[in-house]
């Protein structure tokens, strides 16, 4: 593999790294991209053929990405108002309290069922929005709710494709 200037030399790898192919034969090579940062990477894979002066080159490109999501639900509006209040604030003394308010809202995303009659089902929902450039796999861990046998999620796991959202019912 040849890398352009400024590109790390260990992003692309191949399995096998070299092989011999007999006339009329086909073999498979697996190409792997393992980016270490959120950025674009480029390289060139060169193939040499015995007794052939021409080198065949294939361009390689990948983008390093992180899986990120936004959780949207009943808390979204109050969090948005708190962030707007912090952004508009000019009082340094009030800023600490406003920052603490935003942090506490981000830590405790709350779906409040208030009081529910016995033997009655109530459904609330929230949305997982994929904000990254790759599909995102997610799962709600059941052990986090083992003390709440009357709470269930549908679905409890899944994959959100790039630039899409998925609604979760509680």
Secondary structure, 3 states (H helix, E strand, C coil): CEECCCCCCCCEEEECCCCCCCCCCCCCCEEEECCCCCCEEEEEEEEECCCCCCEEEEEEEEECCCCCEEEECCCHHHHHHHHHHHHHCCCHHHHHHHHHHHHHHHHCCCCCCCCCCCCCCCCCEEEEEECCCCCEEEECCHHHHCCCCCCCCECCEEEECCCCEEEEEC
